[in-house]
Amino acid sequence: MSAPRVFFYVQHLLGIGHIARASRIAAALVRDGFDVTVATGGLPVPGFPGENIKTVALPPVVASNAGFSGLADAGGAAADEAFLNRRRDLLLTAFREAAPEAVIIEAFPFGRRQMRFELLPLLDAIEKTQPRPKLFSSVRDILQQNRKPGRDEETVALVRNHFDGVLVHGDPSFVRLEDTFPLTSEIASKIRYTGMVVAGRAPDPEETFDIVASAGGGAVGVDLLRAANAAAAMLPSNLRWLLIGGPNLPEAEYAALANATPHNVTLVRFRKDFPSLLRGARVSISQAGYNTVGDLLQTDCRAILIPFVAGGETEQTVRAEKLKALGLADILPEVGLTPEIVAGAVKAALATSCTPAMPLDLGGADKTAAIIRSMIG
């Protein structure tokens, strides 16, 4: 019997969290015997989607601003109609060639409205395919809030009319979909909680640092890095700091940081062993993205979270506040962040006893594969 085929669409626009989570799910599907094709729509990220995963790289688009309201090509130029039409056609061709029994669309229709120019035609193509593949929406546990009037109703209609399941990658004991999507009850029969999708428990670190400061993909978060870099000079010099800029941190910003690091600070652009480094660290300074928090939850490293709020983003603030309420993190504001504020928070965190990791369900990748297998029969 041939392996069941899955076609997985993922579009990352600013950070790398979406492609990282999708890649971990795709790897779990491969381990479970699926033939997986991942269609990526963002800038290349080293290591993702991963080995043994067929990849279709669409001409990349990125967010043209922090509010995600526009699309630009890899060179920063506005994506015009001809460019978008070409992407749409390439996506539809890739879908037909994959001939899947299941399709997973990451974020949509709960997010990624900018991609409707190609996703609505994809939904139409799925409906016209015989036999029709099962269709799943793959979403993180916390959605963006402050949605415009009618958006939630539109999402519900799309889920009801097209999707067989909504895979919520979270633990309902920590946060439930209805906490950030008020019309959840109208699609309750299609929701499947998978647990959080994490990289798995990391090995012991080969190198240790007292404080690890990271900016995720690096497209945003340079103020966090600047403040952490300067804060290092305000605290005892025997503390070892690691600053991880991220693959998308602009080169000029990276160079400026490199020219200003104190002797006890190591600056790198990327570390594959990031989860291991957190296991060895006493304090982590980071944004409150899904993947970083997933890594932190597997350690007893004290977390200082600086949620990303530009463009009206709310997801990271919700996650950070829930962790703070459980005594698992401290929060600093993104707006008005200073080295003095960071130094004070680090000093307090170093004096705080470590909190054991919360026992959340972290098996989301494998459970996603099991859900899909059960639903395609």
C-alpha positions in Angstrom: 0.0 0.0 0.0 1.4 3.4 -0.9 1.9 6.0 1.8 -1.0 8.5 2.2 -0.1 11.8 0.7 -0.4 15.2 2.5 -0.1 18.6 1.0 0.9 21.3 3.6 0.7 25.0 2.8 2.6 27.4 5.1 3.3 31.1 4.7 5.6 32.9 7.1 5.6 36.7 6.6 7.8 38.1 9.3 9.2 35.7 11.9 10.1 32.0 11.6 7.5 30.6 14.1 5.0 29.5 11.5 7.5 27.6 9.3 9.2 26.0 12.4 5.9 24.7 13.8 4.8 23.4 10.3 8.1 21.7 9.8 7.9 19.9 13.1 4.4 18.7 12.2 5.6 17.6 8.7 8.4 15.7 10.3 6.0 13.8 12.5 3.8 13.0 9.5 6.9 11.5 7.8 7.7 9.5 10.8 4.2 8.1 10.8 4.5 7.0 7.2 3.0 9.8 5.3 4.3 11.2 2.0 4.5 14.9 2.7 4.8 17.9 0.3 5.2 21.3 2.0 4.5 24.4 -0.1 6.4 27.3 1.5 5.7 30.9 0.6 8.2 32.9 2.7 11.9 33.6 2.6 14.1 30.5 2.9 15.0 29.5 6.5 18.0 27.2 7.1 16.9 23.8 8.3 13.3 24.1 7.4 11.1 22.3 6.3 13.7 19.5 6.9 14.9 16.1 5.6 12.7 13.6 3.8 10.1 16.3 3.2 9.3 17.3 -0.4 9.3 21.0 -0.7 7.7 23.4 -3.2 9.2 26.9 -2.7 6.8 29.5 -4.1 8.2 32.9 -5.1 8.5 34.4 -1.6 6.5 37.2 -0.2 7.1 39.0 3.1 5.1 41.5 5.2 5.7 45.0 3.8 5.0 46.4 7.3 4.8 45.4 10.9 1.0 45.3 10.7 1.0 42.6 8.0 -1.3 44.7 5.9 0.7 44.5 2.7 2.9 42.0 0.7 6.3 42.6 -0.8 8.6 40.3 -2.8 12.0 39.2 -1.6 13.6 42.4 -2.7 11.1 44.6 -0.8 9.1 45.7 -3.8 5.3 45.7 -3.6 3.9 42.4 -4.9 1.9 43.3 -8.0 -1.0 41.4 -9.6 1.1 39.6 -12.1 3.5 38.3 -9.4 0.5 37.1 -7.2 -1.2 35.4 -10.2 2.0 33.5 -10.9 2.2 32.4 -7.3 -1.4 31.3 -7.4 -0.9 29.2 -10.5 2.3 27.6 -9.2 0.4 26.6 -5.9 -2.5 25.1 -7.8 -0.1 23.1 -10.0 1.8 21.9 -7.0 -1.5 20.8 -5.4 -2.6 18.9 -8.5 0.8 17.2 -8.8 0.9 16.1 -5.2 -2.6 14.5 -5.5 -3.0 14.4 -1.8 -5.5 12.6 0.4 -5.2 15.4 3.0 -4.4 19.1 2.8 -3.3 21.2 5.7 -3.4 25.0 5.5 -1.4 26.8 8.2 -3.3 29.7 9.9 -6.0 30.3 7.3 -8.9 31.1 7.6 -8.2 32.4 11.2 -5.2 34.3 9.8 -3.3 35.0 6.6 -6.2 36.9 5.0 -3.5 38.5 2.7 -3.1 35.2 1.0 -6.8 34.8 -0.1 -5.7 35.6 -3.7 -4.3 32.0 -3.8 -6.0 30.2 -0.9 -9.6 30.7 -2.1 -8.7 29.3 -5.5 -7.0 26.4 -3.6 -10.2 25.7 -1.6 -12.1 25.7 -4.9 -9.7 23.3 -6.4 -10.0 21.0 -3.4 -13.8 21.0 -3.6 -13.6 20.0 -7.3 -11.1 17.2 -6.8 -12.5 13.6 -6.9 -12.0 12.0 -4.5 -12.0 15.1 -2.4 -9.0 15.3 0.0 -9.7 16.0 3.7 -8.9 19.7 4.5 -7.5 20.9 7.8 -6.7 24.3 9.3 -3.6 24.2 11.5 -3.6 27.0 14.1 -1.6 28.0 17.2 -3.4 28.1 20.5 -3.7 31.9 20.7 -5.1 33.9 17.8 -4.7 37.6 17.0 -7.5 39.7 18.5 -9.0 43.1 17.7 -10.4 41.7 14.5 -12.6 43.9 12.2 -16.4 43.5 12.2 -17.5 40.5 10.2 -14.1 38.8 10.2 -15.1 36.1 12.7 -18.3 35.3 10.9 -16.4 35.0 7.6 -13.9 32.6 9.3 -16.8 30.5 10.6 -18.4 30.3 7.2 -15.2 29.2 5.5 -14.6 26.5 8.2 -18.1 25.2 7.9 -18.1 25.1 4.1 -14.7 23.8 3.4 -12.7 22.4 6.4 -13.0 18.9 7.9 -11.1 19.8 11.0 -9.4 22.6 12.9 -6.1 21.4 14.5 -5.5 23.7 17.5 -1.9 23.3 18.6 -2.2 23.8 22.2 -3.2 22.4 25.6 -6.8 23.4 26.6 -5.7 23.3 30.3 -3.5 26.3 29.5 -5.5 28.2 26.9 -8.6 27.4 24.9 -9.5 28.6 21.4 -12.6 30.5 22.7 -10.3 32.7 24.8 -9.2 34.5 21.6 -11.9 33.4 19.0 -15.4 34.3 20.3 -17.3 32.2 17.8 -15.6 28.9 18.7 -18.9 27.3 19.7 -20.2 27.6 16.2 -17.4 25.3 14.9 -16.9 23.2 18.0 -17.5 19.9 16.3 -14.5 20.5 14.0 -11.9 21.4 16.7 -9.2 19.0 17.7 -6.7 20.0 20.3 -3.3 18.4 19.6 -1.1 19.7 22.4 1.7 22.1 21.8 4.1 21.4 18.9 7.6 21.6 20.3 11.0 20.4 19.2 11.2 17.7 21.8 13.3 17.7 25.0 16.7 19.0 24.2 20.0 17.3 25.3 22.2 18.9 27.9 24.0 21.9 26.5 27.6 21.7 25.2 28.1 25.3 26.1 26.5 27.3 28.9 25.5 30.9 29.4 23.9 32.6 32.3 21.6 34.8 30.2 20.3 34.0 26.7 18.7 36.9 24.9 17.0 36.1 21.6 14.9 37.9 19.0 13.3 34.9 17.2 13.6 35.4 13.5 15.1 38.8 14.0 12.9 40.8 11.6 11.6 42.6 14.7 13.2 42.6 18.2 16.3 44.7 17.6 15.4 47.0 20.5 15.3 43.9 22.8 18.8 43.0 21.7 20.1 46.5 22.1 18.7 46.8 25.6 20.1 43.4 26.6 23.5 44.2 25.2 23.7 47.4 27.1 22.3 45.8 30.3 25.1 43.3 30.3 27.6 46.1 31.0 25.5 47.2 34.0 25.6 43.8 35.8 28.5 41.8 37.2 31.1 41.1 34.5 31.3 37.4 35.4 27.8 36.8 34.0 28.1 35.2 30.6 25.5 36.5 28.0 24.5 35.1 24.6 22.6 37.3 22.2 21.0 35.5 19.2 20.1 38.0 16.5 18.1 35.8 14.2 18.5 35.1 10.5 16.3 38.0 9.5 18.0 40.7 11.6 19.2 43.4 9.1 22.9 43.2 8.5 23.5 46.8 9.6 21.8 46.2 12.9 23.8 43.0 13.5 27.0 44.9 12.7 26.1 47.7 15.1 25.5 45.2 17.9 28.8 43.4 17.1 30.7 46.6 17.5 29.2 47.4 20.9 29.2 44.0 22.7 30.9 44.0 26.1 33.6 41.3 26.6 31.2 39.0 28.5 28.6 39.0 25.6 28.7 36.6 22.7 26.7 37.6 19.7 25.5 35.1 17.0 22.9 35.2 14.3 21.6 31.6 14.8 22.1 28.6 17.1 20.6 25.3 16.1 21.0 24.2 19.7 18.8 27.0 21.1 16.6 24.6 23.2 19.7 23.1 24.8 21.1 26.5 25.6 17.9 27.4 27.4 18.3 24.2 29.5 21.7 25.5 30.6 20.8 29.1 31.2 19.6 30.8 34.3 17.6 33.6 32.6 16.0 33.9 29.1 15.1 37.3 27.6 12.9 36.9 24.6 9.6 37.8 22.9 6.7 35.5 23.7 6.3 33.6 20.5 4.8 30.2 20.4 8.0 28.2 19.7 10.2 30.1 22.1 7.7 29.6 24.9 7.4 25.9 23.9 11.2 25.6 24.4 11.1 27.4 27.7 8.3 25.2 29.1 10.7 22.3 28.9 13.3 24.0 31.2 13.5 25.6 34.6 15.1 28.7 33.1 13.5 31.9 34.4 11.8 33.7 31.5 11.6 37.5 30.9 9.1 38.0 28.1 8.9 41.1 26.0 5.7 40.6 23.9 5.6 41.8 20.3 2.9 44.4 20.1 3.6 46.5 16.9 0.8 46.8 14.4 -1.8 46.0 17.1 -0.5 42.4 17.7 -2.1 40.8 20.8 -1.2 37.1 20.6 2.2 37.3 22.4 0.7 39.6 25.2 -2.0 37.0 25.9 0.5 34.2 26.1 2.9 36.2 28.3 0.2 37.2 30.7 -1.0 33.6 31.1 2.5 32.5 31.9 3.0 35.4 34.4 -0.3 34.4 36.1 1.1 30.9 36.6 4.4 32.3 38.1 6.4 31.1 35.1 7.5 34.4 33.6 8.1 38.1 34.1 6.9 40.6 31.5 8.6 43.8 30.2 7.0 46.3 27.8 8.2 46.5 24.2 7.5 50.2 24.1 9.9 52.3 26.2 12.3 49.4 26.8 15.6 50.6 28.3 18.8 48.9 29.4 18.1 49.9 32.9 14.7 48.1 32.8 16.3 45.0 31.4 19.1 45.0 33.9 16.7 45.3 36.8 14.6 42.5 35.5 17.6 40.2 35.1 18.9 41.0 38.5 15.5 40.1 40.0 15.3 36.9 37.9 18.7 35.8 39.1 17.5 36.2 42.7 14.3 34.2 42.0 14.3 30.4 42.6 13.7 28.4 39.4 10.2 27.3 38.7 9.7 23.7 37.4 8.3 23.5 33.9 4.5 23.4 33.7 3.2 19.9 32.8 1.5 20.8 29.6 0.8 18.4 26.7 3.8 18.9 24.4 3.1 16.1 22.0 1.3 18.1 19.4 3.3 17.0 16.3 2.7 13.3 16.8 -0.9 13.8 17.8 -1.5 15.9 14.7 -0.3 13.0 12.6 -2.5 10.5 14.5 -5.6 12.8 14.0 -5.1 13.1 10.3 -4.5 9.4 9.9 -7.7 8.6 11.8 -9.8 11.1 9.7 -8.6 9.9 6.3 -9.4 6.3 7.2 
